[in-house]
Amino acid sequence: MISALASVAVAAAPAQRTIVVLGDSLSAGYGIKIQQGWVNLLAQQLASEGYGYRVVNASVSGETTQGGLARLPHALETHKPAVVVVELGGNDGLRGLPLAASQENLGRIIELSRAAKARVLLVGMIIPPNYGPRYGQEFRDMFAALAARYQIAFLPFLLDKVALRPEWMQADGIHANPAGQPQMLENVWPKLKPLLVAPGKPAS
Protein backbone atom coordinates (compact mmCIF):
# COMPACT_ATOMS: atom_id res chain seq x y z
CA MET A 1 0.00 0.00 0.00
CA ILE A 2 2.81 2.41 0.94
CA SER A 3 4.63 1.49 -2.26
CA ALA A 4 1.51 2.20 -4.31
CA LEU A 5 1.02 5.58 -2.67
CA ALA A 6 4.65 6.46 -3.30
CA SER A 7 4.22 5.59 -6.96
CA VAL A 8 1.17 7.83 -7.21
CA ALA A 9 3.05 10.68 -5.53
CA VAL A 10 5.96 10.35 -7.94
CA ALA A 11 3.61 10.23 -10.91
CA ALA A 12 1.78 13.34 -9.72
CA ALA A 13 4.96 15.36 -9.17
CA PRO A 14 5.70 17.80 -11.99
CA ALA A 15 8.53 16.74 -14.27
CA GLN A 16 11.69 18.74 -13.70
CA ARG A 17 12.42 21.19 -16.49
CA THR A 18 15.78 20.97 -18.21
CA ILE A 19 18.26 23.47 -19.61
CA VAL A 20 20.72 22.08 -22.15
CA VAL A 21 23.93 24.03 -22.72
CA LEU A 22 25.25 23.16 -26.19
CA GLY A 23 28.70 24.67 -26.22
CA ASP A 24 32.42 24.32 -26.71
CA SER A 25 35.41 24.53 -24.36
CA LEU A 26 34.22 27.83 -22.85
CA SER A 27 31.25 25.99 -21.38
CA ALA A 28 32.82 22.55 -21.01
CA GLY A 29 35.24 23.80 -18.34
CA TYR A 30 38.47 23.54 -20.30
CA GLY A 31 41.54 23.92 -18.08
CA ILE A 32 39.57 24.05 -14.83
CA LYS A 33 37.63 21.66 -12.61
CA ILE A 34 34.17 21.08 -14.06
CA GLN A 35 32.50 22.23 -10.83
CA GLN A 36 34.24 25.62 -11.18
CA GLY A 37 32.74 26.33 -14.61
CA TRP A 38 29.96 28.82 -15.24
CA VAL A 39 27.52 26.06 -16.25
CA ASN A 40 27.89 24.33 -12.90
CA LEU A 41 27.61 27.70 -11.15
CA LEU A 42 24.37 28.23 -13.05
CA ALA A 43 23.00 24.93 -11.75
CA GLN A 44 23.90 26.00 -8.21
CA GLN A 45 22.19 29.37 -8.63
CA LEU A 46 19.03 27.82 -10.03
CA ALA A 47 18.86 25.45 -7.07
CA SER A 48 19.54 28.14 -4.49
CA GLU A 49 16.82 30.40 -5.93
CA GLY A 50 14.25 27.61 -6.12
CA TYR A 51 14.00 27.24 -9.88
CA GLY A 52 12.77 23.80 -10.89
CA TYR A 53 15.41 23.19 -13.53
CA ARG A 54 18.26 20.78 -13.97
CA VAL A 55 21.18 21.73 -16.18
CA VAL A 56 22.67 19.34 -18.72
CA ASN A 57 26.09 20.43 -19.93
CA ALA A 58 26.28 19.08 -23.49
CA SER A 59 29.44 21.06 -24.24
CA VAL A 60 32.54 19.55 -25.82
CA SER A 61 35.96 21.18 -26.04
CA GLY A 62 36.91 21.89 -29.65
CA GLU A 63 33.31 21.65 -30.85
CA THR A 64 32.25 23.44 -34.04
CA THR A 65 28.79 24.49 -35.16
CA GLN A 66 28.72 21.46 -37.47
CA GLY A 67 29.55 19.10 -34.60
CA GLY A 68 26.98 20.73 -32.34
CA LEU A 69 24.31 20.40 -35.02
CA ALA A 70 25.13 16.72 -35.43
CA ARG A 71 24.80 16.09 -31.68
CA LEU A 72 21.70 18.19 -31.10
CA PRO A 73 18.94 15.75 -32.16
CA HIS A 74 20.10 13.17 -29.61
CA ALA A 75 20.27 15.82 -26.88
CA LEU A 76 16.76 17.03 -27.70
CA GLU A 77 15.34 13.51 -27.74
CA THR A 78 17.11 12.45 -24.56
CA HIS A 79 16.59 15.51 -22.38
CA LYS A 80 13.53 17.24 -23.92
CA PRO A 81 14.82 20.63 -22.76
CA ALA A 82 12.70 23.65 -21.98
CA VAL A 83 15.66 25.89 -22.83
CA VAL A 84 18.69 25.42 -25.07
CA VAL A 85 21.69 27.70 -24.57
CA VAL A 86 23.70 27.72 -27.81
CA GLU A 87 27.34 28.66 -27.21
CA LEU A 88 29.05 27.62 -30.43
CA GLY A 89 30.97 29.25 -33.25
CA GLY A 90 34.22 30.25 -31.57
CA ASN A 91 36.11 27.29 -33.00
CA ASP A 92 34.69 27.96 -36.45
CA GLY A 93 36.09 31.48 -36.24
CA LEU A 94 39.47 30.42 -34.84
CA ARG A 95 39.84 28.00 -37.77
CA GLY A 96 38.75 30.55 -40.34
CA LEU A 97 35.86 28.38 -41.54
CA PRO A 98 33.39 29.83 -44.05
CA LEU A 99 30.91 31.92 -42.09
CA ALA A 100 28.02 31.08 -44.41
CA ALA A 101 28.26 27.46 -43.31
CA SER A 102 28.59 28.43 -39.64
CA GLN A 103 25.54 30.66 -39.89
CA GLU A 104 23.54 27.92 -41.59
CA ASN A 105 24.52 25.42 -38.89
CA LEU A 106 23.54 27.80 -36.09
CA GLY A 107 20.26 28.54 -37.85
CA ARG A 108 19.44 24.85 -38.02
CA ILE A 109 20.34 24.44 -34.34
CA ILE A 110 17.90 27.22 -33.47
CA GLU A 111 15.18 25.81 -35.72
CA LEU A 112 15.50 22.28 -34.37
CA SER A 113 15.48 23.52 -30.78
CA ARG A 114 12.35 25.58 -31.34
CA ALA A 115 10.67 22.73 -33.19
CA ALA A 116 11.26 20.70 -30.02
CA LYS A 117 9.40 23.39 -28.03
CA ALA A 118 12.57 24.76 -26.41
CA ARG A 119 13.32 28.42 -25.88
CA VAL A 120 16.73 29.45 -27.19
CA LEU A 121 19.47 31.71 -25.86
CA LEU A 122 22.19 32.40 -28.44
CA VAL A 123 25.59 33.26 -26.99
CA GLY A 124 27.91 35.23 -29.27
CA MET A 125 31.67 35.40 -29.42
CA ILE A 126 34.47 37.74 -30.52
CA ILE A 127 37.63 36.26 -32.03
CA PRO A 128 41.22 37.56 -32.24
CA PRO A 129 42.08 39.44 -35.48
CA ASN A 130 44.02 36.50 -36.96
CA TYR A 131 42.05 36.53 -40.21
CA GLY A 132 41.77 40.27 -40.57
CA PRO A 133 39.27 42.87 -39.35
CA ARG A 134 36.67 42.11 -42.01
CA TYR A 135 36.37 38.44 -41.10
CA GLY A 136 36.30 39.29 -37.40
CA GLN A 137 33.51 41.83 -37.85
CA GLU A 138 31.47 39.53 -40.06
CA PHE A 139 31.92 36.77 -37.50
CA ARG A 140 30.67 39.01 -34.72
CA ASP A 141 27.76 40.28 -36.81
CA MET A 142 26.70 36.72 -37.66
CA PHE A 143 25.35 36.13 -34.15
CA ALA A 144 23.44 39.40 -34.01
CA ALA A 145 21.91 38.68 -37.41
CA LEU A 146 20.74 35.25 -36.31
CA ALA A 147 19.25 36.62 -33.10
CA ALA A 148 17.36 39.26 -35.06
CA ARG A 149 16.20 36.80 -37.71
CA TYR A 150 14.79 34.32 -35.21
CA GLN A 151 13.82 36.85 -32.53
CA ILE A 152 15.56 34.93 -29.78
CA ALA A 153 17.38 35.88 -26.60
CA PHE A 154 20.94 36.98 -27.31
CA LEU A 155 24.14 37.56 -25.35
CA PRO A 156 26.68 39.23 -27.68
CA PHE A 157 29.86 38.16 -25.87
CA LEU A 158 30.22 35.46 -23.23
CA LEU A 159 33.59 36.80 -22.05
CA ASP A 160 32.44 40.40 -21.64
CA LYS A 161 34.26 42.02 -18.67
CA VAL A 162 36.46 38.92 -18.47
CA ALA A 163 38.62 38.77 -21.60
CA LEU A 164 40.45 42.02 -20.88
CA ARG A 165 41.33 41.06 -17.31
CA PRO A 166 44.47 38.89 -17.47
CA GLU A 167 44.02 37.78 -13.86
CA TRP A 168 40.71 36.16 -14.89
CA MET A 169 42.10 34.42 -17.98
CA GLN A 170 44.13 31.28 -18.50
CA ALA A 171 47.58 31.53 -20.05
CA ASP A 172 46.20 30.83 -23.53
CA GLY A 173 44.29 34.12 -23.47
CA ILE A 174 41.16 32.36 -24.73
CA HIS A 175 39.64 30.56 -21.74
CA ALA A 176 38.66 32.04 -18.41
CA ASN A 177 40.16 30.64 -15.24
CA PRO A 178 38.07 29.89 -12.14
CA ALA A 179 38.13 33.55 -11.09
CA GLY A 180 36.43 34.60 -14.33
CA GLN A 181 33.63 32.03 -14.29
CA PRO A 182 31.26 33.93 -11.94
CA GLN A 183 31.36 36.95 -14.26
CA MET A 184 30.52 34.71 -17.21
CA LEU A 185 27.46 33.54 -15.30
CA GLU A 186 26.60 37.17 -14.51
CA ASN A 187 26.72 37.85 -18.25
CA VAL A 188 24.43 34.93 -19.05
CA TRP A 189 21.89 35.25 -16.24
CA PRO A 190 20.03 38.44 -17.30
CA LYS A 191 19.48 36.95 -20.76
CA LEU A 192 18.51 33.51 -19.50
CA LYS A 193 16.24 34.45 -16.61
CA PRO A 194 13.36 35.77 -18.77
CA LEU A 195 13.20 32.38 -20.52
CA LEU A 196 12.59 30.52 -17.26
CA VAL A 197 9.43 29.74 -15.38
CA ALA A 198 9.63 31.59 -12.08
CA PRO A 199 9.95 29.51 -8.91
CA GLY A 200 6.61 28.15 -7.74
CA LYS A 201 4.79 28.85 -11.02
CA PRO A 202 3.54 26.11 -13.34
CA ALA A 203 4.73 26.00 -16.94
CA SER A 204 2.36 27.73 -19.33
C-alpha positions as CSV (number, residue, x, y, z in Angstrom):
1,M,0.0,0.0,0.0
2,I,2.8,2.4,0.9
3,S,4.6,1.5,-2.3
4,A,1.5,2.2,-4.3
5,L,1.0,5.6,-2.7
6,A,4.7,6.5,-3.3
7,S,4.2,5.6,-7.0
8,V,1.2,7.8,-7.2
9,A,3.1,10.7,-5.5
10,V,6.0,10.4,-7.9
11,A,3.6,10.2,-10.9
12,A,1.8,13.3,-9.7
13,A,5.0,15.4,-9.2
14,P,5.7,17.8,-12.0
15,A,8.5,16.7,-14.3
16,Q,11.7,18.7,-13.7
17,R,12.4,21.2,-16.5
18,T,15.8,21.0,-18.2
19,I,18.3,23.5,-19.6
20,V,20.7,22.1,-22.2
21,V,23.9,24.0,-22.7
22,L,25.2,23.2,-26.2
23,G,28.7,24.7,-26.2
24,D,32.4,24.3,-26.7
25,S,35.4,24.5,-24.4
26,L,34.2,27.8,-22.9
27,S,31.2,26.0,-21.4
28,A,32.8,22.5,-21.0
29,G,35.2,23.8,-18.3
30,Y,38.5,23.5,-20.3
31,G,41.5,23.9,-18.1
32,I,39.6,24.0,-14.8
33,K,37.6,21.7,-12.6
34,I,34.2,21.1,-14.1
35,Q,32.5,22.2,-10.8
36,Q,34.2,25.6,-11.2
37,G,32.7,26.3,-14.6
38,W,30.0,28.8,-15.2
39,V,27.5,26.1,-16.3
40,N,27.9,24.3,-12.9
41,L,27.6,27.7,-11.2
42,L,24.4,28.2,-13.1
43,A,23.0,24.9,-11.7
44,Q,23.9,26.0,-8.2
45,Q,22.2,29.4,-8.6
46,L,19.0,27.8,-10.0
47,A,18.9,25.4,-7.1
48,S,19.5,28.1,-4.5
49,E,16.8,30.4,-5.9
50,G,14.3,27.6,-6.1
51,Y,14.0,27.2,-9.9
52,G,12.8,23.8,-10.9
53,Y,15.4,23.2,-13.5
54,R,18.3,20.8,-14.0
55,V,21.2,21.7,-16.2
56,V,22.7,19.3,-18.7
57,N,26.1,20.4,-19.9
58,A,26.3,19.1,-23.5
59,S,29.4,21.1,-24.2
60,V,32.5,19.5,-25.8
61,S,36.0,21.2,-26.0
62,G,36.9,21.9,-29.6
63,E,33.3,21.7,-30.8
64,T,32.3,23.4,-34.0
65,T,28.8,24.5,-35.2
66,Q,28.7,21.5,-37.5
67,G,29.6,19.1,-34.6
68,G,27.0,20.7,-32.3
69,L,24.3,20.4,-35.0
70,A,25.1,16.7,-35.4
71,R,24.8,16.1,-31.7
72,L,21.7,18.2,-31.1
73,P,18.9,15.7,-32.2
74,H,20.1,13.2,-29.6
75,A,20.3,15.8,-26.9
76,L,16.8,17.0,-27.7
77,E,15.3,13.5,-27.7
78,T,17.1,12.4,-24.6
79,H,16.6,15.5,-22.4
80,K,13.5,17.2,-23.9
81,P,14.8,20.6,-22.8
82,A,12.7,23.6,-22.0
83,V,15.7,25.9,-22.8
84,V,18.7,25.4,-25.1
85,V,21.7,27.7,-24.6
86,V,23.7,27.7,-27.8
87,E,27.3,28.7,-27.2
88,L,29.1,27.6,-30.4
89,G,31.0,29.2,-33.2
90,G,34.2,30.2,-31.6
91,N,36.1,27.3,-33.0
92,D,34.7,28.0,-36.5
93,G,36.1,31.5,-36.2
94,L,39.5,30.4,-34.8
95,R,39.8,28.0,-37.8
96,G,38.8,30.5,-40.3
97,L,35.9,28.4,-41.5
98,P,33.4,29.8,-44.0
99,L,30.9,31.9,-42.1
100,A,28.0,31.1,-44.4
101,A,28.3,27.5,-43.3
102,S,28.6,28.4,-39.6
103,Q,25.5,30.7,-39.9
104,E,23.5,27.9,-41.6
105,N,24.5,25.4,-38.9
106,L,23.5,27.8,-36.1
107,G,20.3,28.5,-37.9
108,R,19.4,24.8,-38.0
109,I,20.3,24.4,-34.3
110,I,17.9,27.2,-33.5
111,E,15.2,25.8,-35.7
112,L,15.5,22.3,-34.4
113,S,15.5,23.5,-30.8
114,R,12.4,25.6,-31.3
115,A,10.7,22.7,-33.2
116,A,11.3,20.7,-30.0
117,K,9.4,23.4,-28.0
118,A,12.6,24.8,-26.4
119,R,13.3,28.4,-25.9
120,V,16.7,29.4,-27.2
121,L,19.5,31.7,-25.9
122,L,22.2,32.4,-28.4
123,V,25.6,33.3,-27.0
124,G,27.9,35.2,-29.3
125,M,31.7,35.4,-29.4
126,I,34.5,37.7,-30.5
127,I,37.6,36.3,-32.0
128,P,41.2,37.6,-32.2
129,P,42.1,39.4,-35.5
130,N,44.0,36.5,-37.0
131,Y,42.1,36.5,-40.2
132,G,41.8,40.3,-40.6
133,P,39.3,42.9,-39.3
134,R,36.7,42.1,-42.0
135,Y,36.4,38.4,-41.1
136,G,36.3,39.3,-37.4
137,Q,33.5,41.8,-37.9
138,E,31.5,39.5,-40.1
139,F,31.9,36.8,-37.5
140,R,30.7,39.0,-34.7
141,D,27.8,40.3,-36.8
142,M,26.7,36.7,-37.7
143,F,25.4,36.1,-34.2
144,A,23.4,39.4,-34.0
145,A,21.9,38.7,-37.4
146,L,20.7,35.3,-36.3
147,A,19.3,36.6,-33.1
148,A,17.4,39.3,-35.1
149,R,16.2,36.8,-37.7
150,Y,14.8,34.3,-35.2
151,Q,13.8,36.9,-32.5
152,I,15.6,34.9,-29.8
153,A,17.4,35.9,-26.6
154,F,20.9,37.0,-27.3
155,L,24.1,37.6,-25.3
156,P,26.7,39.2,-27.7
157,F,29.9,38.2,-25.9
158,L,30.2,35.5,-23.2
159,L,33.6,36.8,-22.0
160,D,32.4,40.4,-21.6
161,K,34.3,42.0,-18.7
162,V,36.5,38.9,-18.5
163,A,38.6,38.8,-21.6
164,L,40.4,42.0,-20.9
165,R,41.3,41.1,-17.3
166,P,44.5,38.9,-17.5
167,E,44.0,37.8,-13.9
168,W,40.7,36.2,-14.9
169,M,42.1,34.4,-18.0
170,Q,44.1,31.3,-18.5
171,A,47.6,31.5,-20.1
172,D,46.2,30.8,-23.5
173,G,44.3,34.1,-23.5
174,I,41.2,32.4,-24.7
175,H,39.6,30.6,-21.7
176,A,38.7,32.0,-18.4
177,N,40.2,30.6,-15.2
178,P,38.1,29.9,-12.1
179,A,38.1,33.6,-11.1
180,G,36.4,34.6,-14.3
181,Q,33.6,32.0,-14.3
182,P,31.3,33.9,-11.9
183,Q,31.4,37.0,-14.3
184,M,30.5,34.7,-17.2
185,L,27.5,33.5,-15.3
186,E,26.6,37.2,-14.5
187,N,26.7,37.8,-18.2
188,V,24.4,34.9,-19.1
189,W,21.9,35.3,-16.2
190,P,20.0,38.4,-17.3
191,K,19.5,37.0,-20.8
192,L,18.5,33.5,-19.5
193,K,16.2,34.4,-16.6
194,P,13.4,35.8,-18.8
195,L,13.2,32.4,-20.5
196,L,12.6,30.5,-17.3
197,V,9.4,29.7,-15.4
198,A,9.6,31.6,-12.1
199,P,10.0,29.5,-8.9
200,G,6.6,28.2,-7.7
201,K,4.8,28.9,-11.0
202,P,3.5,26.1,-13.3
203,A,4.7,26.0,-16.9
204,S,2.4,27.7,-19.3
